[in-house]
């Protein structure tokens, strides 16, 4: 059984069948990509993972716990974090202050700054924040204003903030969207380093096939809300069903 298990999930919006009999298993410690052409149901499926939507039928389980009916912060409490297409950071604060906030934050989104009992505890938090910045190769930018960062560095900062929450599963929604190729490659390298060092399970929705084939150990392809292929990367690119979904017909 995978750390994330999706079974017989269906979701309809009016006359549109957004998801149809979706079955998916993400194995612990792996990088699993979910791809498909526009309108394939990727974002709808992701929203079922994070508590924004509940499927009409079927189940979504994380570590044996049903995610149905839970709020996003409750799912976060279980150890699921999400990286958005646009990095969510505090642009009016410094890089270090952003990570400090993430270290202080509880998983329900509240803060207990006044509950920290001692200077030594505050020092521990500061050391943790510094380590998060070291892990994403941003310690030299700790004093910079977050608003001044490149998109690639904003993504690195967001990753540091996510890591501060010690996630078991990291959901990445087009993590390289809007990036120049150099920043994209740097983000790929960062995700590889994080996954290898921490063994965090990652599920990625991505349009950039360079990113997908650089990171994923398994790929699920959706078309019109239905999984059509799930396989290792080397078997995906030339698969006739995948070519048909993207190109409208089988191509050699």
C-alpha positions in Angstrom: 0.0 0.0 0.0 1.2 3.5 -0.9 1.5 6.5 1.4 -1.2 8.1 -0.8 -4.0 5.8 -2.1 -6.7 7.0 -4.4 -9.5 4.4 -5.1 -12.4 4.7 -7.5 -12.6 8.5 -7.3 -15.2 10.3 -9.3 -16.0 14.0 -9.5 -18.6 15.8 -11.6 -19.2 19.5 -12.0 -22.7 19.9 -13.5 -22.5 18.1 -16.9 -18.7 17.7 -16.8 -17.2 14.5 -15.5 -13.9 15.9 -14.2 -12.6 12.6 -12.7 -13.8 9.1 -13.7 -12.8 6.0 -11.7 -9.4 7.3 -10.8 -7.1 4.8 -9.0 -3.6 5.9 -8.0 -1.0 4.8 -5.6 2.0 6.9 -4.5 4.7 4.8 -2.9 6.5 6.1 0.1 9.9 7.7 -0.6 9.3 8.1 -4.3 8.7 10.9 -6.7 5.4 10.4 -8.6 4.3 12.7 -11.4 0.8 13.3 -12.6 0.6 14.6 -16.2 -1.9 15.1 -18.9 -3.2 17.6 -21.5 -5.1 20.7 -20.4 -8.5 19.7 -18.9 -7.3 16.2 -18.0 -8.4 16.6 -14.3 -4.9 17.1 -12.7 -5.9 20.1 -10.7 -9.2 18.6 -9.6 -7.4 15.5 -8.4 -4.8 17.6 -6.5 -7.6 19.6 -4.9 -9.0 16.3 -3.6 -5.6 15.6 -1.9 -5.5 18.9 -0.1 -9.1 19.3 1.2 -10.3 21.9 -1.3 -12.6 19.3 -2.9 -14.2 16.0 -1.9 -14.9 13.5 -4.6 -18.5 12.5 -5.2 -17.5 8.8 -4.7 -14.4 6.9 -3.9 -11.7 7.3 -1.3 -8.4 9.3 -0.7 -6.2 7.9 2.0 -2.9 9.2 3.4 -1.0 6.9 5.7 -4.2 4.9 6.3 -6.2 8.0 7.2 -9.1 9.2 5.0 -8.7 12.8 3.8 -12.4 13.1 2.9 -14.1 15.9 4.8 -10.9 17.3 6.3 -9.9 21.0 6.0 -6.6 21.9 4.4 -5.0 22.7 7.7 -6.1 19.3 9.1 -4.5 17.6 6.2 -1.4 19.7 6.8 -1.4 18.4 10.4 -1.1 14.9 9.1 2.1 15.8 7.3 1.0 16.9 3.8 2.5 20.2 2.5 1.8 21.8 -0.8 4.0 24.0 -3.1 1.8 26.3 -5.2 2.4 27.5 -8.8 3.1 31.0 -7.5 5.5 30.9 -4.4 3.6 31.8 -1.3 6.1 33.8 0.8 6.0 37.0 2.9 7.5 39.5 0.4 7.8 42.3 3.0 10.1 40.2 5.2 13.6 39.0 4.9 14.5 35.5 3.8 15.5 34.5 7.3 12.3 36.0 8.8 10.2 34.0 6.4 11.7 30.7 7.5 11.6 31.7 11.2 7.8 32.2 10.8 7.5 28.7 9.2 9.5 27.2 12.1 7.3 28.9 14.7 4.0 28.1 12.9 1.9 25.2 14.1 0.4 22.9 11.5 -3.1 24.5 12.1 -1.7 27.8 10.8 -1.7 29.5 14.3 1.4 30.8 16.1 2.6 30.5 19.7 5.4 33.0 19.8 4.7 33.9 23.4 4.6 30.2 24.4 8.3 29.7 23.7 9.6 29.0 27.2 13.3 30.0 27.0 16.0 31.7 25.1 17.5 28.3 24.4 14.3 27.2 22.7 14.4 30.4 20.6 18.0 29.6 19.7 17.0 26.1 18.6 14.4 27.6 16.3 16.9 30.0 14.9 19.3 27.1 14.3 16.6 25.1 12.6 15.8 28.1 10.3 19.5 28.5 9.4 19.7 24.7 8.6 16.6 25.0 6.3 18.4 27.8 4.4 21.5 25.7 4.2 19.5 22.8 2.9 18.2 24.9 0.0 21.5 26.7 -0.6 20.2 30.1 0.5 22.0 30.8 3.7 24.0 33.6 1.9 20.7 35.4 1.2 19.3 35.2 4.7 19.2 39.0 5.1 17.8 39.9 1.7 14.2 41.1 1.3 12.1 38.3 -0.1 10.5 40.6 -2.6 13.8 41.1 -4.3 14.5 37.5 -5.0 14.3 35.9 -8.4 11.4 33.5 -9.1 13.8 30.6 -8.7 15.0 31.8 -5.3 11.4 32.5 -4.2 10.7 28.9 -4.9 13.8 27.9 -2.9 12.6 30.0 0.0 9.1 28.5 -0.1 10.7 25.0 -0.1 12.7 25.9 3.0 9.4 27.0 4.7 7.8 23.7 3.7 10.7 21.7 5.0 10.5 23.5 8.4 7.1 21.8 8.8 8.8 18.3 8.4 6.3 17.0 5.8 5.9 13.3 5.0 4.3 14.1 1.6 5.1 17.1 -0.6 2.6 18.1 -3.3 4.1 20.2 -6.0 1.8 22.1 -8.4 3.9 23.0 -11.4 6.9 24.0 -9.3 8.8 25.5 -12.3 6.0 27.5 -13.8 7.2 30.8 -15.2 10.8 30.1 -14.6 13.7 30.6 -17.0 15.5 27.3 -18.0 18.4 28.0 -15.6 16.1 28.4 -12.6 14.1 25.3 -13.8 17.3 23.2 -13.8 18.3 24.6 -10.4 14.9 23.7 -9.0 15.2 20.2 -10.4 18.6 19.8 -8.7 17.1 21.1 -5.4 14.2 18.7 -5.5 16.6 15.8 -6.2 18.8 16.8 -3.3 15.9 17.2 -0.9 14.4 13.8 -1.9 17.7 12.0 -1.6 18.6 13.6 1.7 15.3 13.4 3.4 13.4 10.7 1.5 10.3 12.8 1.4 7.6 11.4 -0.9 6.7 13.9 -3.7 3.7 14.0 -6.0 4.2 16.5 -8.9 1.8 18.0 -11.3 3.8 19.4 -14.2 3.5 20.4 -17.9 7.3 20.6 -18.5 8.3 17.1 -19.6 12.0 18.0 -18.9 11.1 18.4 -15.2 8.9 15.2 -15.2 11.5 12.9 -16.8 14.3 14.4 -14.7 12.5 13.7 -11.4 9.8 11.1 -11.6 10.2 7.5 -10.8 6.7 6.7 -11.8 4.2 8.7 -14.0 0.4 8.6 -14.1 -1.1 10.0 -17.3 -4.6 11.4 -17.2 -6.9 12.1 -20.1 -10.4 13.5 -19.8 -10.4 12.7 -16.1 -9.3 9.1 -16.4 -5.9 7.5 -15.9 -4.8 5.9 -19.2 -1.3 4.8 -18.3 0.8 4.4 -15.2 4.4 3.4 -15.7 8.1 4.2 -15.3 9.3 7.2 -17.3 11.2 5.2 -20.0 7.9 3.5 -21.0 5.8 6.7 -21.0 7.2 8.9 -23.7 6.6 6.6 -26.7 3.4 5.0 -25.4 0.7 5.2 -28.0 -2.1 6.1 -25.5 0.0 9.0 -24.3 0.7 10.2 -27.8 -3.0 9.9 -28.6 -4.0 11.9 -25.5 -1.5 14.8 -26.3 -1.5 14.8 -30.1 -5.0 13.4 -31.0 -3.8 10.2 -32.6 -1.1 7.6 -32.4 2.3 8.6 -33.8 5.5 6.7 -34.1 
